[in-house]
Amino acid sequence: MSVLQTARPSWKTEDLDLFEDEIGKFFSRELAPHVETWRDNGVVDRWAWTKAGEAGLLCMSMPEEYGGAGGHFGYEQIFMEQQAKAGVEGFGAALHNCIVAPYILHYGTEEQKKRWLPRMATGELVGAIAMSEPGTGSDLQAVRTTALKEGNQYVVNGQKTFITNGQTANIIIVVAKTDPSEGAKGVSLMVVETDEVEGFERGRNLKKLGNKAQDTSELFFTDVKIPTENLLGTEEGQGFVQLMQQLPQERHQIAVQGMAHIERALTVTIDYVKERHAFGRPVMAFQNTQFKLAECKARATMARVFVDYCTGQLIEGKLDPVTASMSKMLISDMENEIIDECLQLFGGYGYMDEYPISRMYADARVQRIYGGTNEIMKLLIARSL
């Protein structure tokens, strides 16, 4: 049972309860025992993707006709929650499931969907999206990577950085300029199948403050030739609009992950302060501990209700960009604040890497940065005033 004891959201059916139990067992049994190795190596083993595909856990919200499970975002939320609960770090399936696959579903041609989505569902193809570049950050209109048409192909040139699944992915959606003179109107999304091209190179697997098991990389494209059929959709110049249309789900996904980590932080902290003794009694017996955790639980309960509400809106196709920006901003800020409070209650042990609260503290920091910084979220929300 969750430490928050919130009401069951309307979108959570009995089927989802059964799924929640099974996926929890999958993460605990199949992946969690390997996390330390993945942290040491800086990347999740490729077999984990195949195993997740065999278990039907990839592309769950994609239609069955394209190899998916025909579910909705609620399945993806439970996936992320159970991954966090089991402490499975680094496995970038949420990006694969909730960001890369939906771009292909919503904007791809029928041939593109049939070509790529079934192989993403099995784990044969692992997805990434290459947006950020050195010097551009959240300013996607300023990307310098180009994809210029030459006959029946595009030639891609440029550099990307901070790319999740960068060392593993073999299908990458690249944000590029097909017309560098047109600003946002010149942006297109190009699909690069890395096993089928020359000139593509993976750079460093970047060393980071947190998320040690996650491969986050530089990518280089030098005269990479891809067929014209790899333009996502049928027209050039649609990329910026496509990116903007998908941002509500991408940003709410960050909130869902943050909420899952808040709940795990509270769970491990409550267990710890009940067992740890100081001055002859459990740390939980001190009023300061009780008050701090009471505040955290109250705030987290309120946040959980909002996250589940936003998920319901998303499932119904009603989650607007402003509300999604609120979800991302509020939950990621709260995630950092509550995990910080929890770490304090661990005392010196909270600073030790062997304790999960220490790792969660480091991992949480990026939540306020990627998917659009929280400062960008405030600007978007302010426009609705």
C-alpha positions in Angstrom: 0.0 0.0 0.0 1.2 3.5 -0.8 2.5 5.6 2.1 0.0 8.3 0.9 -3.2 6.3 1.0 -4.9 8.6 -1.6 -8.2 7.7 -3.3 -8.1 5.4 -6.3 -8.1 7.4 -9.5 -11.1 6.8 -11.8 -8.8 5.6 -14.6 -7.3 2.8 -12.6 -9.2 -0.4 -13.4 -8.9 -3.9 -11.9 -6.8 -4.9 -15.0 -4.4 -2.1 -14.0 -4.2 -3.5 -10.5 -3.2 -6.9 -11.8 -0.7 -5.3 -14.2 0.8 -3.3 -11.3 1.4 -6.5 -9.4 3.0 -8.3 -12.3 5.2 -5.4 -13.4 6.4 -4.9 -9.8 7.5 -8.5 -9.7 9.2 -8.1 -13.1 11.3 -5.1 -12.0 12.2 -6.7 -8.6 13.1 -10.1 -10.0 14.6 -9.4 -13.4 16.2 -6.0 -13.3 16.8 -4.8 -9.8 19.6 -7.3 -9.1 21.7 -5.8 -11.9 21.5 -2.1 -10.9 24.9 -2.0 -9.3 26.6 -3.4 -12.4 24.7 -0.8 -14.6 25.8 2.0 -12.3 29.4 0.9 -12.5 29.2 0.6 -16.3 27.1 3.7 -16.9 24.6 1.9 -19.1 21.8 -0.7 -18.8 22.6 -4.0 -20.5 21.0 -4.5 -23.9 19.4 -7.7 -22.8 17.1 -5.8 -20.4 15.3 -4.2 -23.4 14.7 -7.6 -25.0 13.4 -9.0 -21.8 11.1 -6.1 -21.3 9.9 -6.5 -24.8 9.2 -10.2 -24.3 7.2 -9.3 -21.2 5.0 -6.9 -23.2 6.3 -3.8 -21.4 7.5 -1.8 -24.3 5.1 0.4 -26.3 2.2 -0.5 -24.0 0.2 2.5 -25.1 0.7 1.8 -28.8 -2.2 0.2 -30.8 -2.1 -3.6 -31.1 -1.9 -3.4 -34.9 1.6 -1.9 -34.5 2.8 -4.4 -32.0 1.7 -2.5 -28.8 -0.6 -3.5 -26.0 -3.4 -1.1 -27.0 -3.3 0.5 -23.5 -3.3 4.2 -22.4 -1.0 6.4 -20.4 -2.2 4.8 -17.2 -0.2 1.7 -18.0 2.9 3.9 -18.6 2.4 5.6 -15.3 2.2 2.3 -13.4 5.4 1.2 -15.3 7.3 4.3 -14.1 5.9 4.0 -10.5 6.9 0.4 -10.2 10.4 1.0 -11.7 11.0 3.7 -9.1 9.6 1.5 -6.3 12.0 -1.3 -7.2 14.9 1.1 -7.4 15.7 0.2 -11.0 17.9 3.0 -12.1 18.9 3.9 -15.7 16.4 1.9 -17.7 15.2 4.6 -20.2 12.1 2.8 -21.3 9.8 5.6 -20.2 11.4 7.8 -22.9 11.2 5.0 -25.5 7.5 4.3 -24.6 6.1 7.8 -23.9 8.1 10.1 -26.1 9.8 8.4 -29.1 7.0 5.9 -30.0 4.2 8.5 -29.7 6.0 10.8 -32.2 6.0 7.9 -34.7 2.4 7.0 -34.0 1.0 10.6 -34.3 3.1 11.9 -37.2 4.4 8.9 -39.0 3.0 7.6 -42.2 1.3 4.2 -42.2 4.5 2.7 -43.7 6.6 4.3 -41.0 4.4 3.1 -38.2 4.4 -0.5 -39.5 8.2 -0.3 -40.1 9.3 0.9 -36.7 6.7 0.5 -34.0 6.5 -3.4 -33.9 10.3 -3.6 -33.6 10.3 -1.0 -30.8 7.7 -3.1 -29.0 10.0 -6.1 -29.0 13.1 -4.2 -28.0 14.8 -4.8 -31.3 14.8 -1.1 -31.7 15.6 1.2 -28.8 14.5 4.8 -29.2 16.0 8.2 -28.4 15.2 11.7 -29.4 18.0 14.1 -30.2 17.0 17.7 -29.4 19.6 19.5 -27.3 22.8 20.8 -28.8 25.8 22.5 -27.2 24.7 26.1 -26.7 21.0 25.7 -27.5 19.4 24.1 -24.4 15.7 24.8 -24.4 15.8 27.0 -27.5 14.9 24.4 -30.1 14.4 27.1 -32.8 18.1 27.7 -32.6 19.3 24.1 -33.5 22.2 24.0 -36.0 21.9 20.4 -37.1 20.8 20.3 -40.7 19.1 17.7 -42.8 19.4 18.9 -46.4 17.7 17.1 -49.3 19.8 15.8 -52.0 17.9 13.8 -54.6 16.1 10.9 -52.9 17.9 11.3 -49.6 18.6 13.7 -46.8 22.2 14.5 -45.6 22.3 15.1 -41.8 25.1 17.1 -40.2 25.4 18.3 -36.7 26.1 17.5 -33.0 23.7 16.7 -30.2 24.3 16.3 -26.5 22.6 15.2 -23.2 20.8 12.4 -25.2 19.1 9.8 -23.0 19.7 6.2 -24.3 22.5 7.7 -26.4 24.9 4.7 -26.1 22.1 2.2 -26.7 19.5 3.6 -29.1 19.4 2.5 -32.7 16.4 4.5 -33.8 16.8 8.2 -33.1 14.5 11.1 -33.9 16.7 14.0 -34.8 15.5 17.6 -34.6 17.1 19.3 -37.6 16.8 22.2 -39.9 15.6 21.2 -43.4 15.5 24.9 -44.3 18.1 26.8 -42.1 16.7 30.2 -43.4 13.2 29.7 -41.9 13.8 29.5 -38.1 11.1 27.4 -36.4 9.3 26.9 -39.8 12.4 25.2 -41.1 12.6 22.5 -38.3 11.8 18.9 -39.2 12.0 15.6 -37.4 14.2 13.0 -39.1 14.5 9.4 -38.1 18.0 7.9 -38.2 18.3 4.1 -37.9 21.9 4.0 -36.7 22.6 0.4 -37.8 21.9 1.3 -41.4 23.9 4.5 -41.9 27.5 5.7 -42.2 28.8 8.9 -40.6 27.0 8.4 -37.3 29.1 8.4 -34.2 28.4 8.1 -30.5 30.5 10.4 -28.4 31.2 10.3 -24.7 28.9 8.5 -22.3 28.6 11.7 -20.2 29.5 11.6 -16.5 26.7 13.1 -14.4 25.8 14.2 -10.9 23.1 11.5 -10.8 21.4 8.8 -12.9 24.7 6.9 -13.0 23.2 3.8 -14.7 21.6 5.9 -17.5 23.6 6.3 -20.7 23.5 10.0 -21.6 25.6 10.9 -24.6 26.9 13.1 -27.2 26.0 12.2 -30.8 27.7 13.2 -34.0 26.2 13.2 -37.5 28.7 13.7 -40.3 27.2 13.5 -43.8 24.7 10.9 -42.6 22.6 9.9 -45.5 19.0 8.7 -44.9 16.2 8.1 -47.4 13.6 10.8 -47.8 11.1 8.3 -46.3 12.7 8.9 -43.0 11.3 12.4 -42.7 8.7 12.0 -39.9 5.4 12.7 -41.6 5.0 13.8 -45.2 6.0 17.5 -45.2 9.1 19.4 -44.2 8.9 22.2 -41.7 6.4 20.5 -39.3 8.9 19.6 -36.7 8.5 22.5 -34.3 4.7 22.1 -34.3 5.1 18.4 -33.7 7.4 19.0 -30.8 5.0 21.5 -29.2 2.0 19.2 -29.6 3.7 16.4 -27.7 5.1 18.4 -24.9 2.2 18.0 -22.5 2.7 14.2 -22.2 6.5 14.6 -22.1 6.3 17.1 -19.3 3.7 15.2 -17.3 5.8 12.1 -17.6 8.5 13.9 -15.7 5.9 14.7 -13.0 4.9 11.1 -12.8 8.4 10.0 -12.3 9.0 12.7 -9.7 5.9 11.6 -7.8 7.0 8.0 -7.8 10.4 9.1 -6.3 8.7 11.2 -3.7 6.7 8.2 -2.5 9.8 6.0 -2.5 11.7 8.6 -0.5 9.0 8.8 2.1 8.7 5.0 2.4 12.4 4.4 2.9 12.7 7.3 5.3 9.8 6.3 7.5 11.2 2.7 7.7 14.6 4.1 8.6 13.5 6.5 11.4 11.4 3.8 13.0 14.5 1.5 13.2 17.3 4.0 13.8 17.8 4.9 17.5 19.3 8.1 18.9 19.5 9.1 22.6 18.0 5.8 23.5 14.8 5.9 21.4 13.8 5.7 17.8 14.4 8.8 15.6 10.7 8.6 14.8 9.9 9.3 18.4 11.2 12.9 18.2 8.6 15.5 17.5 10.8 17.2 14.9 10.9 14.0 12.9 7.1 13.5 13.1 6.4 17.1 12.1 8.8 17.1 9.2 7.4 13.8 7.8 3.8 15.0 8.5 4.5 18.1 6.3 6.1 16.0 3.6 3.2 13.6 3.6 0.6 16.3 3.4 2.3 18.0 0.5 2.9 14.8 -1.3 -0.8 13.7 -0.9 -1.9 17.0 -2.5 0.6 16.5 -5.3 -0.5 12.9 -5.9 -4.1 13.9 -6.4 -3.0 16.5 -8.9 -0.8 14.0 -10.8 -3.6 11.5 -11.0 -6.0 14.2 -12.2 -3.5 15.2 -14.9 -3.1 11.6 -16.0 -6.9 11.3 -16.3 -7.0 14.4 -18.4 -4.2 13.1 -20.6 -6.0 9.7 -21.1 -9.0 11.7 -22.3 -7.0 13.9 -24.6 -7.7 17.0 -22.5 -4.3 17.8 -20.8 -3.4 21.3 -22.0 0.2 22.6 -22.2 -0.3 25.1 -19.3 -1.5 22.4 -16.9 1.2 20.0 -18.0 3.8 22.8 -17.3 2.3 23.2 -13.8 2.6 19.5 -13.2 6.2 19.3 -14.3 7.2 22.4 -12.4 5.4 21.8 -9.1 6.2 18.1 -8.8 9.9 18.4 -9.7 10.4 21.3 -7.3 8.6 19.3 -4.6 10.6 16.2 -5.4 13.8 18.0 -4.7 12.5 19.6 -1.5 11.0 16.4 0.0 14.0 14.2 -0.8 16.2 16.8 0.8 14.2 16.7 4.0 14.2 12.9 3.9 18.0 12.8 3.5 18.4 15.1 6.5 16.5 12.6 8.7 19.1 9.9 7.7 21.8 12.1 9.2 25.3 11.2 8.0 24.2 7.9 6.5 22.0 9.9 4.1 25.2 11.2 2.5 26.5 7.7 1.8 26.1 6.4 -1.7 25.1 3.0 -0.4 21.8 4.4 0.9 19.1 4.9 -1.7 18.1 8.3 -0.4 21.6 9.6 -1.4 21.2 8.4 -4.9 17.6 9.7 -5.1 18.9 13.2 -4.0 21.4 13.3 -6.9 19.0 11.9 -9.4 16.2 14.3 -8.6 18.2 17.5 -9.5 17.9 17.1 -13.3 14.1 16.9 -13.1 14.0 20.6 -12.8 16.1 21.0 -15.9 15.2 18.6 -18.7 11.9 18.6 -20.6 12.2 22.4 -20.5 13.6 24.1 -17.4 11.3 25.1 -14.6 12.0 28.7 -15.5 10.5 28.0 -19.0 7.5 26.3 -17.3 6.9 29.5 -15.4 7.0 31.6 -18.6 4.5 29.3 -20.2 2.2 29.4 -17.2 2.5 33.2 -17.0 1.1 33.5 -20.5 -2.2 32.1 -19.3 -2.7 34.8 -16.7 
